[in-house]
Amino acid sequence: MIASPEKALCDLVISTPNLNLRFLTSTEQYLEEDIRFDMDALKKMNSSIFRECAQIGRKKTSLLNIAKLIDKD
């Protein structure tokens, strides 16, 4: 079974040691500069998947900040 792009990004955030995306600016910087994520592709993602992962996984704040970036604008 292949993970959806949203689930793959959730897994990456959860499994990256010492990653704590507490602010939207640091979340955006991590996505754009550290992992060179396509921000246009992010806008097309389903934010509810990140919210669901936040409820059952670790790094709740980091995952919720990604969902907020998707819903922003």
C-alpha positions, 0 to 999 in steps of 0.5 A: 500500500502506498501512502498518500502525500499527506500521510507521507509528510505526516510520517516525515514530520513525526519521525524527524528527531528534534523537529518542533514546528511551534510557529507558522513561520518556522513551519513554512521555513522547514517546508520550503528551505529544509525539505524543499517542498513544493508550496503549490502542492501543499495548497492542494493537500487535504488539511483534515488528514494532518488534523487527524494525524495530530489527534492520534500521533506525536508532534501535534503542534507541528502537524496542526501548523501544516494544516493551518498553512494549507488553509491559510489565504 
